[in-house]
Structure formats: structure tokens, C-alpha cells
Amino acid sequence: MLVISSQTLDADDPDHSITGDASYVAINGINSSTGYVEVDLYPKPDNGTDVIAYRYYGFIPDFDSDDDANSLDIYVPQIVQPALVFGVSALYKEEKGDMEGAGIDRGEMERVIQRALTQNNAIQGNRSYRKRRTDDGMDYGFTFAVENGSLS
């Protein structure tokens, strides 16, 4: 799905009434009561059963001994979980005076984080901040022409 701005959606369908197979998504922001990211699909799905998976930022609650059976998978993507282990290990080794071991573990932690950042940057590969092409399916109706005698 192409990511479009809410302004583009509003310009093409002001009352959000067009239905069909969703081809575009506009990210609206975060719901203040639930904390979930809200999006609009365009055209609006007409069958009411479309499920769209997406990623978002969330907060990790403080853990204590009662949470030992809980999985980190719902809080931290699996690709990033090794960074937690390496980070804790680096802090522990640093506390015990093993600066060389702490440096190695910190380097591994940063390598894991860099790999995750690279993957995250590729997620929205179709994201564009410039004016879109006129043949992408959206009608922008924007033209620019200098009127004769309008420049001084």
C-alpha cells in the first residue's frame, strides 16, 4: 500500500465516502485514550473484513520477578532482543571492571541495533516527501502557471 498524507486523502475524497479495495493508507496519529496508531484506508474497504498489519512504537513496562514467564515478543521485536542481552552484559562487565569485555558486548549491542534500524528504514520504502507523479492513481488537480503581468 502506498502511504499518502491525510491532506491528499481529504483533497481526493473530502467526506471519505469512496469504497473499494484499499490501495492507500494515511497515518492519522495516535489515539489519546488507547495509545494506538490510527490510520485511514483509501478507498474505504467495503466488505468490512480487511485486516492490515502494521508496525508502531510502543513502551515497555517495568518488569519484576512476577513477569519472569512473560515473553518480550509483544514488547520488543525479536531482531532487537539480542541487543538487550548484550547491553545488560556490557553494563555488568563494566561494573566488575572488565572494560575490554564490556566494549566487545557494547559493540555487539550496537551492531544488532544498527541491523534493526536498517531493516526499519526499509519498511516504508515507498514513502515520498516530494510531489507525487500524476500517474500514481491520485488526482491532485494542482497546476502552476505564471499569469501575464503578475510579476513585478
One Martini backbone bead per residue (centre of mass of N, CA, C, O) as a GRO file, in nm:
protein
  152
    1MET     BB    1   0.098   0.035   0.020
    2LEU     BB    2   0.046   0.359  -0.004
    3VAL     BB    3   0.164   0.648   0.138
    4ILE     BB    4  -0.041   0.908   0.255
    5SER     BB    5  -0.178   1.194   0.313
    6SER     BB    6  -0.446   1.347   0.458
    7GLN     BB    7  -0.461   1.573   0.246
    8THR     BB    8  -0.489   1.389   0.000
    9LEU     BB    9  -0.744   1.247   0.090
   10ASP     BB   10  -0.923   1.503   0.125
   11ALA     BB   11  -0.894   1.601  -0.172
   12ASP     BB   12  -1.021   1.334  -0.305
   13ASP     BB   13  -1.209   1.264  -0.018
   14PRO     BB   14  -1.369   1.457   0.197
   15ASP     BB   15  -1.594   1.222   0.319
   16HIS     BB   16  -1.500   0.926   0.299
   17SER     BB   17  -1.695   0.743   0.070
   18ILE     BB   18  -1.509   0.572  -0.081
   19THR     BB   19  -1.517   0.243  -0.212
   20GLY     BB   20  -1.301  -0.056  -0.178
   21ASP     BB   21  -0.990  -0.137  -0.253
   22ALA     BB   22  -0.723  -0.091  -0.075
   23SER     BB   23  -0.422   0.129  -0.162
   24TYR     BB   24  -0.421   0.332   0.083
   25VAL     BB   25  -0.244   0.517   0.350
   26ALA     BB   26  -0.326   0.718   0.640
   27ILE     BB   27  -0.163   0.879   0.894
   28ASN     BB   28  -0.312   1.026   1.192
   29GLY     BB   29  -0.210   0.894   1.467
   30ILE     BB   30  -0.278   0.907   1.815
   31ASN     BB   31  -0.468   0.772   2.045
   32SER     BB   32  -0.530   0.912   2.357
   33SER     BB   33  -0.667   0.649   2.502
   34THR     BB   34  -0.499   0.391   2.368
   35GLY     BB   35  -0.220   0.449   2.179
   36TYR     BB   36  -0.301   0.402   1.897
   37VAL     BB   37  -0.264   0.384   1.571
   38GLU     BB   38  -0.413   0.581   1.318
   39VAL     BB   39  -0.596   0.495   1.017
   40ASP     BB   40  -0.655   0.539   0.666
   41LEU     BB   41  -0.835   0.394   0.411
   42TYR     BB   42  -0.780   0.390   0.043
   43PRO     BB   43  -1.030   0.292  -0.006
   44LYS     BB   44  -1.291   0.202   0.164
   45PRO     BB   45  -1.378  -0.079   0.287
   46ASP     BB   46  -1.671  -0.278   0.187
   47ASN     BB   47  -1.649  -0.561   0.371
   48GLY     BB   48  -1.516  -0.535   0.678
   49THR     BB   49  -1.240  -0.758   0.659
   50ASP     BB   50  -0.992  -0.602   0.661
   51VAL     BB   51  -0.638  -0.671   0.722
   52ILE     BB   52  -0.381  -0.463   0.863
   53ALA     BB   53  -0.048  -0.467   0.901
   54TYR     BB   54   0.158  -0.299   1.153
   55ARG     BB   55   0.383  -0.062   1.281
   56TYR     BB   56   0.498   0.045   1.613
   57TYR     BB   57   0.528   0.234   1.893
   58GLY     BB   58   0.629   0.130   2.221
   59PHE     BB   59   0.607   0.046   2.561
   60ILE     BB   60   0.795  -0.073   2.829
   61PRO     BB   61   0.749  -0.224   3.102
   62ASP     BB   62   0.812  -0.288   3.411
   63PHE     BB   63   1.002  -0.540   3.549
   64ASP     BB   64   0.961  -0.838   3.744
   65SER     BB   65   0.936  -1.144   3.895
   66ASP     BB   66   0.633  -1.180   3.785
   67ASP     BB   67   0.753  -1.167   3.462
   68ASP     BB   68   0.917  -1.433   3.385
   69ALA     BB   69   0.685  -1.563   3.181
   70ASN     BB   70   0.718  -1.342   2.992
   71SER     BB   71   0.724  -1.207   2.677
   72LEU     BB   72   0.902  -0.987   2.458
   73ASP     BB   73   0.751  -1.000   2.179
   74ILE     BB   74   0.527  -0.768   2.249
   75TYR     BB   75   0.769  -0.534   2.288
   76VAL     BB   76   1.011  -0.678   2.121
   77PRO     BB   77   1.171  -0.740   1.863
   78GLN     BB   78   1.364  -1.008   1.785
   79ILE     BB   79   1.600  -0.844   1.647
   80VAL     BB   80   1.655  -0.675   1.936
   81GLN     BB   81   1.697  -0.865   2.186
   82PRO     BB   82   2.013  -0.901   2.188
   83ALA     BB   83   2.072  -0.608   2.283
   84LEU     BB   84   1.986  -0.648   2.575
   85VAL     BB   85   2.195  -0.859   2.651
   86PHE     BB   86   2.449  -0.697   2.574
   87GLY     BB   87   2.388  -0.450   2.753
   88VAL     BB   88   2.385  -0.592   3.027
   89SER     BB   89   2.664  -0.720   3.002
   90ALA     BB   90   2.823  -0.456   2.977
   91LEU     BB   91   2.740  -0.336   3.251
   92TYR     BB   92   2.847  -0.566   3.427
   93LYS     BB   93   3.144  -0.566   3.330
   94GLU     BB   94   3.196  -0.272   3.407
   95GLU     BB   95   3.139  -0.305   3.713
   96LYS     BB   96   3.380  -0.542   3.728
   97GLY     BB   97   3.625  -0.420   3.523
   98ASP     BB   98   3.557  -0.526   3.217
   99MET     BB   99   3.624  -0.329   2.956
  100GLU     BB  100   3.669  -0.517   2.716
  101GLY     BB  101   3.408  -0.685   2.738
  102ALA     BB  102   3.217  -0.439   2.730
  103GLY     BB  103   3.301  -0.342   2.447
  104ILE     BB  104   3.214  -0.592   2.292
  105ASP     BB  105   2.915  -0.592   2.380
  106ARG     BB  106   2.852  -0.306   2.279
  107GLY     BB  107   2.914  -0.365   1.982
  108GLU     BB  108   2.694  -0.581   1.949
  109MET     BB  109   2.459  -0.403   2.022
  110GLU     BB  110   2.502  -0.195   1.790
  111ARG     BB  111   2.477  -0.399   1.558
  112VAL     BB  112   2.185  -0.481   1.613
  113ILE     BB  113   2.063  -0.198   1.595
  114GLN     BB  114   2.156  -0.135   1.306
  115ARG     BB  115   2.002  -0.366   1.172
  116ALA     BB  116   1.720  -0.268   1.264
  117LEU     BB  117   1.731   0.013   1.132
  118THR     BB  118   1.762  -0.082   0.844
  119GLN     BB  119   1.495  -0.236   0.837
  120ASN     BB  120   1.310   0.004   0.918
  121ASN     BB  121   1.383   0.190   0.671
  122ALA     BB  122   1.256  -0.031   0.459
  123ILE     BB  123   0.949  -0.033   0.519
  124GLN     BB  124   0.906   0.273   0.382
  125GLY     BB  125   0.994   0.267   0.066
  126ASN     BB  126   0.734   0.450  -0.051
  127ARG     BB  127   0.819   0.703   0.077
  128SER     BB  128   0.718   1.048   0.012
  129TYR     BB  129   0.809   1.418   0.009
  130ARG     BB  130   0.716   1.465  -0.269
  131LYS     BB  131   0.578   1.519  -0.545
  132ARG     BB  132   0.374   1.342  -0.713
  133ARG     BB  133   0.278   1.167  -0.955
  134THR     BB  134   0.015   1.167  -1.193
  135ASP     BB  135   0.024   0.824  -1.229
  136ASP     BB  136  -0.069   0.707  -0.916
  137GLY     BB  137  -0.409   0.757  -0.898
  138MET     BB  138  -0.406   1.053  -0.812
  139ASP     BB  139  -0.597   1.355  -0.790
  140TYR     BB  140  -0.469   1.682  -0.755
  141GLY     BB  141  -0.516   1.951  -0.930
  142PHE     BB  142  -0.222   2.072  -0.988
  143THR     BB  143  -0.119   2.399  -1.095
  144PHE     BB  144   0.128   2.610  -1.267
  145ALA     BB  145   0.096   2.964  -1.352
  146VAL     BB  146   0.202   3.245  -1.504
  147GLU     BB  147   0.081   3.546  -1.514
  148ASN     BB  148   0.037   3.803  -1.701
  149GLY     BB  149   0.185   4.062  -1.513
  150SER     BB  150   0.249   3.938  -1.206
  151LEU     BB  151   0.534   4.039  -1.232
  152SER     BB  152   0.778   4.288  -1.094
   0.00000   0.00000   0.00000
